[in-house]
Amino acid sequence: MTTQHFDQRQLARRWNVSPRTLERWRWQKDGPSYVKIGGRVCYRLEDVEAYESARLHIVSPGSASPTREQP
């Protein structure tokens, strides 16, 4: 089984954020889980998708603000 990985630059491009933002999130213990091998940071696709899903907000009809989807 092959696991797809993103490097910091690829994930930053996917989310349209700065690579420095991802660095700051790691330093603050925020953001998705990551793997560090030989000083190189990688993000597994499954961890990225889990992080995205955990932050999914659904806008309900007639609602003034979005609500967070409960797992």
N, C-alpha and C positions, 0 to 999 in steps of 0.2 A: 504494500500500500504506500503510495506516494503522498506526502503532505506538501501542500503549496505554501510557500513562505513569501513574505514581502520584506524588503529592506526598508529602512527609514524613509528614503527618498520616494520609493514606490507608494508606501502608505500615505505619506504626506500628499502626494499627487492624487491618490484616490479620494481623500477627504478634503482636498483643497485647503490644506493648512501648511504652515511652514515646518520644515524638518526640526527647527529649533523648538517649536511647540511640542512635538513628540518628545524631544529631549527633556523639556521642562516637565511634562507630564510624568516621565519616568522618575525624574528627580523628586517630584512631589508624591510619588507612589499612586499616580492616577493613570488613566488610559488603559489600553488593553494589555493583557499579559504578553510577555515577550520572552524570547530565548536568547541567551548571550553565549556565543561560542567563540573562543579565541579573541574576545574583544569586539566581535561583530554582533550587532543586535539584529534579530529577525523576529517577525511577527507571523504566527501561524494563521492561515486563513480562517480556521475554525474559531480562534480567539478573537479575531477582528470581527467576524460575523456575530459572535456572542455579545461583544461589546456594543455593536450597532443595535442589536435586538433589545438589549437591556435599556437602551436610551430611546426607543421608539415611542413617539407620542402620537396619539390618534385624536383628530379633531372631530368631536361629536356634533351632529347637526343641532343648531340652536344653542350650542355651548359658546360662551364668551372666550374660553381659553382651552387649549389642548389638554387632554388627559393622558397620563402615562398608561400604556397597556400593561396589564398585570399578567405575569407568566402563568 
